[in-house]
Amino acid sequence: MAELLLVPPKIKRPMYPPGHPKGPTSGKDVQIMKWGIHRYETGVLPRPEDGFTDDFGVAMREALKRVIQPAEGIDATGAIGQATFDVLWQYLDDYRRQQYRRWTPPPPKVTLPPVPSLGPLYSGGSSPMSRSLTHRTSGLAGDRGSVWPAYDDGWIIGRTILAVEDMTVIEQSGSAGGDAFFTKGESKLEYWYGHLAWTQPNGRDFERGEPIGKIASMARAHVHLAISAVPLIGHDLAHHTDYSLGAPLVGAQLREALSL
Protein backbone atom coordinates (compact mmCIF):
# COMPACT_ATOMS: atom_id res chain seq x y z
CA MET A 1 0.00 0.00 0.00
CA ALA A 2 2.82 2.40 0.88
CA GLU A 3 4.42 1.79 -2.53
CA LEU A 4 1.14 2.56 -4.29
CA LEU A 5 0.83 5.85 -2.43
CA LEU A 6 4.27 6.86 -3.69
CA VAL A 7 3.20 6.50 -7.32
CA PRO A 8 1.87 9.90 -8.41
CA PRO A 9 -1.65 9.77 -9.79
CA LYS A 10 -2.74 11.78 -12.79
CA ILE A 11 -3.19 15.39 -11.73
CA LYS A 12 -6.89 16.15 -11.37
CA ARG A 13 -6.55 19.68 -12.71
CA PRO A 14 -3.71 22.13 -13.37
CA MET A 15 -3.17 24.81 -10.74
CA TYR A 16 -2.45 28.38 -11.80
CA PRO A 17 -0.77 31.25 -9.93
CA PRO A 18 -1.81 34.90 -9.65
CA GLY A 19 -1.16 36.70 -12.91
CA HIS A 20 -1.99 33.69 -15.06
CA PRO A 21 -5.05 34.15 -17.33
CA LYS A 22 -6.66 31.10 -15.68
CA GLY A 23 -5.49 31.87 -12.16
CA PRO A 24 -5.31 32.04 -9.32
CA THR A 25 -6.57 28.55 -8.51
CA SER A 26 -8.15 27.91 -5.12
CA GLY A 27 -9.01 24.59 -3.52
CA LYS A 28 -7.96 21.66 -1.40
CA ASP A 29 -5.47 20.53 -4.03
CA VAL A 30 -3.62 23.85 -3.75
CA GLN A 31 -3.43 23.49 0.05
CA ILE A 32 -2.06 19.96 -0.31
CA MET A 33 0.59 21.07 -2.81
CA LYS A 34 1.75 23.74 -0.36
CA TRP A 35 2.73 20.94 2.00
CA GLY A 36 4.88 19.39 -0.71
CA ILE A 37 6.55 22.73 -1.43
CA HIS A 38 7.08 23.32 2.30
CA ARG A 39 8.84 19.96 2.69
CA TYR A 40 10.87 20.22 -0.52
CA GLU A 41 13.46 22.51 1.01
CA THR A 42 13.71 24.24 4.37
CA GLY A 43 12.47 27.79 4.18
CA VAL A 44 11.19 27.65 0.62
CA LEU A 45 7.57 28.05 1.81
CA PRO A 46 7.32 28.50 5.59
CA ARG A 47 4.15 27.17 7.21
CA PRO A 48 1.98 29.94 8.74
CA GLU A 49 0.98 29.52 12.40
CA ASP A 50 -2.65 29.03 11.43
CA GLY A 51 -1.82 26.59 8.62
CA PHE A 52 -1.78 26.78 4.85
CA THR A 53 -4.73 28.31 3.03
CA ASP A 54 -6.24 26.89 -0.15
CA ASP A 55 -5.36 29.96 -2.25
CA PHE A 56 -2.53 29.92 -4.81
CA GLY A 57 -0.58 32.98 -3.72
CA VAL A 58 2.53 34.86 -4.76
CA ALA A 59 4.83 33.08 -2.28
CA MET A 60 3.77 29.71 -3.66
CA ARG A 61 4.34 30.89 -7.22
CA GLU A 62 7.80 32.23 -6.44
CA ALA A 63 8.83 29.04 -4.60
CA LEU A 64 7.93 27.02 -7.67
CA LYS A 65 9.28 29.44 -10.25
CA ARG A 66 12.55 30.40 -8.54
CA VAL A 67 13.50 27.21 -6.69
CA ILE A 68 11.70 23.95 -7.44
CA GLN A 69 11.05 24.06 -11.16
CA PRO A 70 14.58 25.23 -12.13
CA ALA A 71 16.11 22.61 -9.81
CA GLU A 72 14.00 19.85 -11.38
CA GLY A 73 14.49 20.93 -14.99
CA ILE A 74 10.83 21.91 -15.37
CA ASP A 75 9.70 24.94 -17.35
CA ALA A 76 9.60 27.68 -14.69
CA THR A 77 6.03 28.93 -15.14
CA GLY A 78 5.05 29.01 -11.47
CA ALA A 79 2.03 26.85 -12.33
CA ILE A 80 1.54 23.22 -11.35
CA GLY A 81 1.15 20.76 -14.19
CA GLN A 82 1.81 17.03 -14.18
CA ALA A 83 5.63 17.29 -14.05
CA THR A 84 5.64 19.64 -11.05
CA PHE A 85 2.88 17.64 -9.39
CA ASP A 86 4.95 14.43 -9.72
CA VAL A 87 7.85 16.08 -7.90
CA LEU A 88 5.73 17.50 -5.09
CA TRP A 89 3.91 14.19 -4.62
CA GLN A 90 7.14 12.64 -3.33
CA TYR A 91 7.23 15.19 -0.51
CA LEU A 92 3.69 14.63 0.76
CA ASP A 93 2.94 12.43 3.75
CA ASP A 94 0.51 9.52 3.44
CA TYR A 95 -2.31 11.50 5.02
CA ARG A 96 -2.17 14.25 2.38
CA ARG A 97 -1.76 11.77 -0.45
CA GLN A 98 -4.96 10.11 0.74
CA GLN A 99 -6.62 13.52 0.97
CA TYR A 100 -5.73 14.23 -2.64
CA ARG A 101 -6.95 10.85 -3.87
CA ARG A 102 -10.31 11.38 -2.14
CA TRP A 103 -10.67 15.00 -3.26
CA THR A 104 -12.96 15.83 -6.19
CA PRO A 105 -12.38 18.99 -8.23
CA PRO A 106 -15.31 21.42 -8.29
CA PRO A 107 -17.27 21.52 -11.56
CA PRO A 108 -16.07 24.21 -13.96
CA LYS A 109 -17.83 27.51 -13.66
CA VAL A 110 -20.32 28.17 -16.41
CA THR A 111 -19.52 31.47 -18.05
CA LEU A 112 -22.63 32.95 -19.59
CA PRO A 113 -22.50 35.49 -22.40
CA PRO A 114 -23.09 39.11 -21.41
CA VAL A 115 -26.57 40.55 -21.80
CA PRO A 116 -26.66 42.30 -25.19
CA SER A 117 -26.70 46.08 -25.32
CA LEU A 118 -29.11 47.02 -28.10
CA GLY A 119 -29.57 50.52 -29.39
CA PRO A 120 -32.72 52.12 -30.83
CA LEU A 121 -34.24 50.92 -34.08
CA TYR A 122 -34.38 54.51 -35.37
CA SER A 123 -33.29 57.93 -34.12
CA GLY A 124 -35.52 58.89 -31.20
CA GLY A 125 -37.00 55.41 -31.05
CA SER A 126 -36.71 52.73 -28.40
CA SER A 127 -34.37 49.78 -28.07
CA PRO A 128 -35.74 46.30 -28.76
CA MET A 129 -34.79 45.57 -25.14
CA SER A 130 -37.75 47.69 -23.99
CA ARG A 131 -40.24 46.16 -26.40
CA SER A 132 -42.45 43.08 -26.36
CA LEU A 133 -42.77 40.80 -29.37
CA THR A 134 -46.28 40.87 -30.80
CA HIS A 135 -46.36 38.34 -33.65
CA ARG A 136 -44.45 35.78 -35.66
CA THR A 137 -42.88 36.41 -39.04
CA SER A 138 -45.12 34.93 -41.72
CA GLY A 139 -43.33 32.46 -43.96
CA LEU A 140 -40.31 31.99 -41.67
CA ALA A 141 -41.77 29.76 -38.94
CA GLY A 142 -39.23 27.06 -38.14
CA ASP A 143 -36.46 28.56 -40.27
CA ARG A 144 -33.15 27.77 -38.50
CA GLY A 145 -35.09 26.62 -35.42
CA SER A 146 -36.94 29.89 -34.82
CA VAL A 147 -40.44 31.19 -35.44
CA TRP A 148 -38.90 34.66 -35.72
CA PRO A 149 -41.04 36.56 -33.18
CA ALA A 150 -41.21 40.23 -34.07
CA TYR A 151 -42.66 43.67 -33.54
CA ASP A 152 -43.47 46.48 -35.96
CA ASP A 153 -42.20 50.03 -35.54
CA GLY A 154 -41.27 53.21 -37.38
CA TRP A 155 -44.53 53.94 -39.23
CA ILE A 156 -43.12 56.67 -41.52
CA ILE A 157 -42.19 56.14 -45.17
CA GLY A 158 -38.49 56.84 -45.70
CA ARG A 159 -37.60 56.78 -41.99
CA THR A 160 -33.98 55.72 -41.52
CA ILE A 161 -33.63 52.40 -39.71
CA LEU A 162 -30.53 51.64 -37.66
CA ALA A 163 -28.47 48.60 -36.76
CA VAL A 164 -29.41 47.83 -33.15
CA GLU A 165 -25.95 46.35 -32.48
CA ASP A 166 -22.80 45.55 -34.45
CA MET A 167 -24.00 43.08 -37.07
CA THR A 168 -23.38 41.43 -40.43
CA VAL A 169 -25.87 40.73 -43.23
CA ILE A 170 -26.00 36.95 -43.64
CA GLU A 171 -28.90 36.16 -45.99
CA GLN A 172 -31.27 37.80 -48.44
CA SER A 173 -35.04 37.62 -48.09
CA GLY A 174 -38.14 39.48 -49.18
CA SER A 175 -41.26 41.06 -47.73
CA ALA A 176 -44.56 42.43 -48.99
CA GLY A 177 -44.04 45.98 -50.20
CA GLY A 178 -40.29 46.03 -49.70
CA ASP A 179 -37.00 44.22 -49.31
CA ALA A 180 -35.76 42.18 -46.36
CA PHE A 181 -32.60 40.49 -45.12
CA PHE A 182 -31.20 38.55 -42.19
CA THR A 183 -28.37 39.81 -39.99
CA LYS A 184 -26.29 38.24 -37.23
CA GLY A 185 -25.42 40.45 -34.29
CA GLU A 186 -22.21 40.49 -32.30
CA SER A 187 -24.26 39.12 -29.38
CA LYS A 188 -25.25 36.05 -31.51
CA LEU A 189 -28.83 37.27 -31.73
CA GLU A 190 -30.11 37.11 -35.30
CA TYR A 191 -32.51 39.58 -36.89
CA TRP A 192 -34.85 39.83 -39.87
CA TYR A 193 -35.32 43.39 -41.09
CA GLY A 194 -38.39 43.63 -43.30
CA HIS A 195 -40.33 46.19 -45.39
CA LEU A 196 -37.28 48.29 -46.26
CA ALA A 197 -36.80 50.29 -49.43
CA TRP A 198 -33.72 48.32 -50.47
CA THR A 199 -31.68 45.33 -49.40
CA GLN A 200 -28.07 45.09 -48.23
CA PRO A 201 -25.47 42.68 -49.65
CA ASN A 202 -24.44 39.55 -47.81
CA GLY A 203 -21.31 40.11 -45.75
CA ARG A 204 -21.96 43.82 -45.24
CA ASP A 205 -20.99 44.88 -41.71
CA PHE A 206 -22.79 47.55 -39.72
CA GLU A 207 -21.86 49.16 -36.44
CA ARG A 208 -24.49 49.78 -33.79
CA GLY A 209 -26.42 52.95 -34.69
CA GLU A 210 -25.35 52.93 -38.34
CA PRO A 211 -28.14 53.39 -40.91
CA ILE A 212 -29.14 50.03 -42.32
CA GLY A 213 -32.00 51.09 -44.61
CA LYS A 214 -35.18 53.15 -44.96
CA ILE A 215 -38.82 52.17 -44.56
CA ALA A 216 -40.37 51.34 -47.92
CA SER A 217 -43.35 53.15 -49.42
CA MET A 218 -46.34 50.94 -48.69
CA ALA A 219 -49.72 50.99 -46.99
CA ARG A 220 -49.22 51.14 -43.19
CA ALA A 221 -45.51 51.72 -43.76
CA HIS A 222 -43.34 50.26 -41.00
CA VAL A 223 -40.23 48.23 -40.32
CA HIS A 224 -40.68 44.66 -39.12
CA LEU A 225 -37.90 43.55 -36.75
CA ALA A 226 -37.83 39.84 -36.00
CA ILE A 227 -35.42 38.50 -33.38
CA SER A 228 -34.15 34.94 -33.11
CA ALA A 229 -32.60 34.28 -29.71
CA VAL A 230 -32.00 30.60 -30.51
CA PRO A 231 -28.25 31.04 -31.25
CA LEU A 232 -27.76 32.88 -27.93
CA ILE A 233 -30.05 31.18 -25.39
CA GLY A 234 -31.20 28.06 -27.23
CA HIS A 235 -34.86 28.99 -27.65
CA ASP A 236 -37.16 31.70 -28.93
CA LEU A 237 -38.19 34.63 -26.77
CA ALA A 238 -41.74 34.58 -25.39
CA HIS A 239 -44.11 36.46 -27.66
CA HIS A 240 -47.71 36.98 -28.66
CA THR A 241 -49.09 35.80 -31.99
CA ASP A 242 -52.02 38.21 -32.46
CA TYR A 243 -50.20 41.57 -32.73
CA SER A 244 -51.09 42.42 -29.13
CA LEU A 245 -48.82 43.84 -26.45
CA GLY A 246 -48.17 42.24 -23.08
CA ALA A 247 -45.51 39.60 -23.67
CA PRO A 248 -42.45 39.87 -21.39
CA LEU A 249 -40.03 42.53 -22.58
CA VAL A 250 -37.11 41.37 -24.71
CA GLY A 251 -34.56 42.82 -22.28
CA ALA A 252 -36.14 41.20 -19.22
CA GLN A 253 -36.19 37.83 -20.94
CA LEU A 254 -32.55 38.04 -22.02
CA ARG A 255 -31.38 39.19 -18.58
CA GLU A 256 -33.19 36.28 -16.95
CA ALA A 257 -31.93 33.71 -19.45
CA LEU A 258 -28.33 34.89 -19.19
CA SER A 259 -28.27 34.95 -15.39
CA LEU A 260 -29.30 31.35 -14.77
Residue pairs with C-beta under 8 A, 6 or more apart in sequence:
2 94
5 94
5 97
5 98
6 89
6 90
8 85
8 86
8 89
8 90
9 89
9 100
9 101
10 82
11 80
11 81
11 82
11 85
12 29
12 100
12 103
12 104
12 105
13 25
13 29
13 105
14 22
14 25
14 79
14 80
14 81
15 23
15 25
15 29
15 30
15 33
15 56
15 79
15 80
16 22
16 23
16 24
16 25
16 56
16 79
17 23
17 24
17 25
17 56
17 57
17 58
17 60
17 61
17 64
17 65
17 78
17 79
18 24
18 56
18 57
18 58
18 61
19 61
20 78
20 79
23 56
23 79
24 55
24 56
24 57
25 56
26 54
26 55
26 56
27 54
27 103
27 105
27 106
28 54
28 99
28 100
28 103
29 100
29 103
29 105
30 54
30 55
30 56
30 60
31 52
31 53
31 54
32 92
32 96
32 99
32 100
32 103
33 60
33 80
33 85
33 88
34 45
34 52
34 60
35 52
35 91
35 92
35 93
35 96
36 87
36 88
36 89
36 90
36 91
36 92
36 96
37 44
37 45
37 60
37 63
37 64
37 68
37 88
37 91
38 44
38 45
38 46
38 47
38 52
39 91
39 92
40 63
40 67
40 68
40 87
40 88
40 91
41 67
41 68
44 63
44 67
44 68
45 59
45 60
45 63
61 78
62 78
64 76
64 78
64 79
64 80
64 84
65 76
65 77
65 78
66 76
68 74
68 84
68 87
68 88
69 75
69 76
69 77
69 78
69 84
70 76
72 83
72 84
72 87
74 83
74 84
74 87
80 88
89 97
92 100
112 258
112 259
112 260
113 187
113 188
113 232
113 258
114 187
114 258
115 251
115 254
115 255
115 258
116 129
116 165
116 185
116 187
116 189
116 232
116 254
117 165
117 208
118 127
118 128
118 129
118 164
118 165
118 187
118 208
118 250
118 251
119 127
119 162
119 163
119 164
119 165
119 208
119 209
120 126
120 127
120 162
120 164
121 127
121 128
121 153
121 154
121 161
121 162
121 164
121 223
121 225
122 153
122 154
122 159
122 160
122 161
122 162
122 223
123 160
123 162
125 153
125 154
126 153
127 164
127 251
128 151
128 164
128 225
128 227
128 250
128 251
129 249
129 250
129 251
129 254
130 249
130 250
130 251
131 151
131 153
131 249
131 250
132 151
132 239
132 240
132 245
132 246
132 247
132 248
132 249
132 250
133 149
133 150
133 151
133 227
133 237
133 238
133 239
133 240
133 247
133 250
134 150
134 151
134 152
134 239
134 240
134 242
134 243
134 244
134 245
134 247
135 149
135 150
135 151
135 239
135 240
135 241
135 242
135 243
136 147
136 148
136 149
136 150
136 239
136 241
137 147
137 148
137 149
137 150
137 192
137 194
137 224
137 226
140 146
140 147
140 148
140 192
140 226
141 147
141 148
144 190
144 228
144 230
145 228
145 230
146 190
146 228
146 229
146 230
146 236
147 236
148 192
148 226
148 227
148 228
149 226
149 227
149 236
149 237
149 239
150 192
150 224
150 225
150 226
150 227
150 239
151 224
151 225
152 222
152 223
152 224
152 225
152 243
153 222
153 223
153 225
154 161
154 215
154 221
154 222
154 223
155 215
155 220
155 221
155 222
156 215
156 221
157 215
157 216
157 217
157 218
157 221
158 197
158 214
158 215
158 217
159 214
159 215
159 223
160 211
160 213
160 214
161 193
161 196
161 211
161 212
161 213
161 214
161 215
161 223
162 208
162 209
162 210
162 211
162 212
163 183
163 206
163 207
163 208
163 209
163 210
163 211
163 212
164 185
164 191
164 208
164 225
165 185
165 186
165 187
165 189
165 208
166 185
166 186
166 205
166 206
166 207
166 208
167 183
167 184
167 185
167 186
167 191
167 205
167 206
168 183
168 184
168 203
168 204
168 205
168 206
169 181
169 182
169 183
169 200
169 201
169 202
169 203
169 204
169 206
170 182
170 183
170 184
170 190
170 202
171 181
171 182
171 202
172 180
172 181
172 182
172 199
172 202
173 179
173 180
173 181
173 182
173 192
173 194
174 180
175 194
175 195
175 196
175 224
176 195
176 218
177 195
177 216
177 217
177 218
177 219
177 221
178 194
178 195
178 196
178 197
178 215
178 216
178 218
179 196
179 197
179 198
179 199
179 213
179 216
180 192
180 193
180 194
180 195
180 196
180 199
180 224
181 192
181 193
181 199
181 200
182 190
182 191
182 192
183 190
183 191
183 193
183 206
183 212
184 190
184 191
184 231
185 191
187 232
188 231
188 232
189 227
189 228
189 229
189 231
189 232
190 227
190 228
190 230
190 231
191 225
191 226
191 227
191 228
192 224
192 225
192 226
192 228
193 212
193 213
193 223
193 224
193 225
194 223
194 224
194 225
194 226
195 215
195 216
195 218
195 221
195 222
195 223
195 224
196 212
196 213
196 214
196 215
196 216
196 223
197 213
197 214
197 215
197 216
197 217
198 213
198 214
199 213
200 206
200 212
200 213
206 212
213 223
215 221
215 222
215 223
227 237
227 250
228 236
229 235
229 236
229 237
229 253
229 254
229 257
230 236
232 254
232 258
233 254
233 257
233 258
237 248
237 250
237 253
237 254
238 247
238 248
238 253
239 247
240 246
240 247
